[in-house]
Amino acid sequence: MTKSKSGWVVYERQGGNFVHLSKPFKTKQQAEKEREKFDKKYPKAAIGVGFVR
């Protein structure tokens, strides 16, 4: 059995689908810091942080 990677990711919502913009991070604070970079680059995009298994 393979072990899946889980953690906090930065995602963008496109028409009802979630598109991961980053690799999984171990903490939410790390993912929030990465999200701030994407907010500056794409100010009108619907970008968020969420946990994936």
C-alpha positions in Angstrom: 0.0 0.0 0.0 1.3 3.4 -0.9 1.4 6.3 1.5 -0.4 9.4 0.2 0.9 12.8 0.9 -1.3 14.9 3.0 -1.0 18.4 4.3 -2.0 22.0 3.7 -2.1 23.2 0.1 -2.8 26.5 -1.7 -5.6 26.0 -4.3 -7.6 28.0 -6.8 -11.2 27.3 -7.6 -11.9 27.2 -11.3 -15.6 26.6 -12.2 -16.3 24.2 -9.3 -13.0 22.3 -9.5 -10.1 22.8 -7.1 -6.7 23.2 -8.7 -3.6 22.8 -6.4 -1.1 25.6 -6.9 1.5 24.3 -4.4 3.0 21.3 -2.9 1.6 20.0 0.5 3.0 21.9 3.5 3.2 20.5 7.0 1.6 23.5 8.7 -1.2 25.9 7.9 1.1 28.9 8.6 3.5 27.8 5.8 0.6 27.5 3.4 -0.8 30.9 4.3 2.7 32.4 3.7 2.7 30.9 0.2 -0.9 32.0 -0.4 0.2 35.6 0.2 2.7 35.3 -2.7 -0.1 34.1 -5.0 -2.5 36.9 -3.9 0.1 39.5 -5.0 0.6 37.7 -8.3 -3.1 37.0 -9.1 -5.2 39.5 -7.1 -8.6 38.6 -8.7 -8.2 34.8 -8.5 -10.2 32.8 -5.9 -7.2 31.4 -4.0 -7.5 29.6 -0.6 -5.8 27.3 1.8 -7.1 23.8 2.6 -6.1 20.4 4.0 -5.9 17.4 1.7 -5.4 13.8 2.5 
